[in-house]
Amino acid sequence: MVQLRNSVKAIIIQSDRLLTIKYVDPDGEWFSFPGGGQEAGETLHQALQRECLEELGIKIEIGTLRYIREYFGENHEFADHDSEAHQVEFIFICSIATPLPEMSMIKPDPGQVGITWLPVKDLTSYRLYPKFIRALLETAPDLSGPVYLGDVN
């Protein structure tokens, strides 16, 4: 049975670089925006603050809701193990409110191996998820364009 899940993500750009969470799988390195699932009783902002504290070890300042993305696992490259997923992601523009600590000072997600700043002008050359947003950030660094992205990966 498909379960609906809300998720929050942070777009943090500083000096033309995007702050990402780094993972490694059998295909190599891949990256995602900081963030994660909303828990019952949390607002979207509370969930994003908690997730960034866990994954990055920092407090953030949350700005504008920039993108809303739906993800139906059955429609994308991970369908073999993610077919039951239906996730709605709320992606906010954020900034860092406290300095980044050493990796050893944070509580990383399972599989998280680091924190990486990726150059915005080269995002399409990295395995950054959701992939659809890579080109949006590269071509519109002012973050203009659509808000609702639909079912994209």
C-alpha positions as CSV (number, residue, x, y, z in Angstrom):
1,M,0.0,0.0,0.0
2,V,1.3,3.4,-1.0
3,Q,2.0,5.7,2.0
4,L,2.0,9.5,1.6
5,R,4.9,11.3,3.3
6,N,5.7,15.0,3.6
7,S,9.3,15.9,3.4
8,V,11.2,19.2,3.7
9,K,14.5,20.2,2.0
10,A,16.8,23.2,2.2
11,I,18.5,24.9,-0.7
12,I,21.5,26.6,0.8
13,I,23.7,28.5,-1.7
14,Q,26.7,30.4,-0.6
15,S,29.5,31.8,-2.8
16,D,27.9,30.1,-5.9
17,R,28.1,26.7,-4.2
18,L,25.2,24.5,-3.1
19,L,25.4,22.7,0.3
20,T,24.6,19.0,0.0
21,I,24.5,15.8,1.9
22,K,26.9,13.2,0.4
23,Y,26.2,9.5,0.1
24,V,27.9,6.5,-1.5
25,D,26.2,3.5,-3.1
26,P,27.4,0.8,-5.5
27,D,27.2,3.3,-8.4
28,G,29.4,5.9,-6.6
29,E,28.8,9.2,-5.0
30,W,25.4,10.9,-4.9
31,F,24.1,14.0,-3.3
32,S,20.9,15.4,-1.9
33,F,19.6,18.6,-0.3
34,P,19.6,18.6,3.5
35,G,16.3,17.7,5.0
36,G,13.9,14.8,5.5
37,G,10.5,13.6,6.7
38,Q,8.1,15.7,8.6
39,E,7.0,14.0,11.9
40,A,3.5,14.2,13.4
41,G,3.0,17.4,15.3
42,E,5.8,19.3,13.5
43,T,5.3,22.3,11.2
44,L,7.3,22.2,8.0
45,H,9.7,24.8,9.5
46,Q,10.2,22.7,12.7
47,A,10.9,19.6,10.6
48,L,13.5,21.4,8.5
49,Q,15.2,22.9,11.5
50,R,15.4,19.5,13.1
51,E,16.7,17.8,10.0
52,C,19.4,20.3,9.3
53,L,20.5,20.1,12.9
54,E,20.8,16.3,12.6
55,E,22.4,16.2,9.1
56,L,24.5,19.3,9.2
57,G,24.9,20.1,12.8
58,I,23.7,23.7,12.3
59,K,20.8,26.0,12.7
60,I,19.4,27.6,9.6
61,E,17.3,30.6,8.6
62,I,14.4,29.5,6.6
63,G,13.3,31.7,3.7
64,T,10.9,31.4,0.9
65,L,9.1,28.1,-0.1
66,R,10.7,27.8,-3.6
67,Y,9.6,24.4,-5.0
68,I,7.0,21.7,-4.3
69,R,7.9,18.4,-5.8
70,E,5.9,15.1,-5.8
71,Y,7.7,11.8,-6.1
72,F,5.9,8.6,-7.0
73,G,8.6,6.0,-6.7
74,E,7.0,3.6,-9.2
75,N,7.6,6.2,-12.0
76,H,11.3,6.6,-11.5
77,E,14.7,4.9,-11.6
78,F,14.4,3.5,-8.1
79,A,11.1,1.8,-8.7
80,D,12.5,-1.7,-8.0
81,H,12.8,-0.8,-4.3
82,D,10.8,2.4,-4.0
83,S,7.6,1.7,-5.8
84,E,5.4,2.2,-2.8
85,A,6.7,5.8,-2.2
86,H,4.6,8.9,-2.6
87,Q,6.4,11.8,-1.2
88,V,5.5,15.5,-1.3
89,E,8.6,17.7,-0.8
90,F,8.5,21.3,0.3
91,I,11.9,22.9,-0.7
92,F,12.8,26.1,0.9
93,I,15.5,28.7,0.3
94,C,17.6,28.8,3.4
95,S,20.8,30.3,4.8
96,I,23.2,29.1,7.5
97,A,22.7,30.7,10.9
98,T,25.6,28.9,12.7
99,P,29.0,27.7,11.4
100,L,29.3,24.1,10.0
101,P,30.9,21.8,12.6
102,E,33.2,18.9,11.8
103,M,31.4,15.8,10.5
104,S,32.2,13.9,13.7
105,M,30.0,16.4,15.6
106,I,26.7,15.6,13.7
107,K,24.2,12.7,13.8
108,P,24.3,11.7,10.1
109,D,21.5,9.8,8.4
110,P,22.1,6.1,7.5
111,G,24.5,6.1,4.5
112,Q,25.5,9.8,4.9
113,V,29.2,10.0,4.5
114,G,29.7,13.8,4.4
115,I,28.7,17.3,3.6
116,T,29.8,18.7,0.3
117,W,29.6,22.1,-1.4
118,L,28.9,21.6,-5.1
119,P,29.5,24.4,-7.6
120,V,26.1,25.6,-8.9
121,K,27.4,26.1,-12.4
122,D,28.3,22.3,-12.6
123,L,25.3,20.7,-10.9
124,T,24.3,18.6,-13.9
125,S,27.6,16.8,-13.7
126,Y,26.8,15.4,-10.3
127,R,24.3,12.7,-9.1
128,L,22.2,15.3,-7.3
129,Y,18.6,14.4,-6.4
130,P,16.1,15.5,-7.3
131,K,17.8,15.6,-10.7
132,F,15.2,17.9,-12.2
133,I,16.3,20.8,-10.0
134,R,19.9,20.6,-11.1
135,A,19.2,22.3,-14.4
136,L,16.8,24.8,-12.7
137,L,19.5,26.0,-10.3
138,E,22.2,26.0,-13.0
139,T,20.2,28.1,-15.5
140,A,18.3,30.3,-13.1
141,P,20.6,31.0,-10.1
142,D,18.1,33.8,-9.1
143,L,15.7,30.9,-8.4
144,S,13.1,32.1,-10.8
145,G,10.7,29.7,-12.6
146,P,8.0,27.3,-11.6
147,V,7.1,26.5,-7.9
148,Y,5.1,23.3,-8.4
149,L,7.3,20.8,-10.2
150,G,4.9,17.8,-10.3
151,D,6.2,14.2,-10.3
152,V,9.8,14.6,-11.1
153,N,13.1,12.9,-10.1
